[in-house]
Amino acid sequence: ATALREVSVEVPPMGDSITEGSVAAVVKGVGEAVQTDETVLQIETDKVTIDVKAPEGGVVQGLMVAEDDTVVVGQAVAVLKAGAEAAAA
């Protein structure tokens, strides 16, 4: 059995001189399963919309932000329980 561990989901670099944006949509809620590189939430800036993706598969354990919150590059926005699997849909 794989040991469960917490993995932080962070705001990725968003391009030249963009240091912050606002949470446009929370795509995956607490308790939902995500795959590696699956979008957890989206961030909007005045120039682009960025998908914040899961660094590995697991289950969303917690969200630290809500829609319309302002976030900065490198900020932790969610926590995954890596290696966990949600009940089959």
C-alpha positions in Angstrom: 0.0 0.0 0.0 1.2 3.5 -0.8 1.7 5.8 2.1 -0.6 8.7 2.1 1.0 12.1 2.3 -0.1 15.7 1.9 0.9 17.5 -1.2 0.5 21.3 -1.6 -1.0 22.8 -4.8 0.6 26.1 -5.5 0.0 29.0 -7.9 2.4 28.5 -10.9 4.4 31.3 -12.5 2.0 33.3 -14.6 4.3 35.1 -17.1 6.2 38.3 -17.4 5.6 40.7 -14.5 2.4 39.0 -13.4 2.6 38.3 -9.7 -1.0 38.0 -8.7 -4.5 37.2 -9.9 -7.9 36.3 -8.5 -9.4 32.9 -8.2 -11.9 32.7 -11.1 -13.3 29.1 -10.5 -12.7 26.3 -8.1 -12.9 23.2 -10.3 -12.4 20.5 -7.8 -13.9 20.6 -4.3 -12.8 18.9 -1.0 -13.1 15.1 -1.2 -12.9 15.0 -5.0 -10.3 12.9 -6.7 -7.8 14.5 -9.1 -5.3 13.0 -11.5 -1.7 14.4 -12.1 -2.0 17.6 -14.1 -5.7 17.8 -13.7 -7.0 21.4 -13.1 -7.9 22.1 -9.4 -8.8 25.8 -9.9 -8.4 28.7 -12.3 -6.8 32.1 -11.7 -7.6 35.1 -13.8 -5.3 38.0 -14.3 -5.8 41.1 -16.4 -4.0 39.3 -19.2 -4.5 35.5 -18.9 -6.5 32.8 -17.2 -4.2 30.2 -15.6 -5.1 26.6 -14.7 -3.6 25.5 -11.4 -3.0 21.8 -11.8 -2.5 19.0 -9.3 1.3 18.0 -9.1 0.2 14.4 -8.6 -2.9 12.3 -8.2 -4.9 12.1 -5.0 -7.9 13.5 -3.3 -8.5 17.2 -2.5 -8.2 17.4 1.3 -8.5 21.2 1.7 -8.9 24.5 -0.1 -7.2 27.6 1.3 -8.9 30.0 -1.1 -12.3 30.7 -2.5 -13.6 32.3 -5.7 -12.6 36.0 -6.0 -9.7 35.7 -3.5 -6.5 37.4 -4.6 -3.5 35.0 -4.8 0.2 35.4 -5.6 2.7 33.2 -7.4 3.9 30.4 -5.2 1.0 30.6 -2.8 -0.5 27.3 -1.6 -4.1 27.2 -2.6 -5.1 23.6 -1.9 -3.8 20.4 -0.2 -4.1 16.9 -1.7 -3.9 13.6 0.0 -1.5 12.0 -2.5 -2.1 8.4 -3.3 -5.6 8.4 -1.9 -8.5 7.4 -4.1 -12.1 8.7 -3.9 -15.0 6.3 -4.2 -15.6 5.3 -7.8 -18.1 7.6 -9.4 
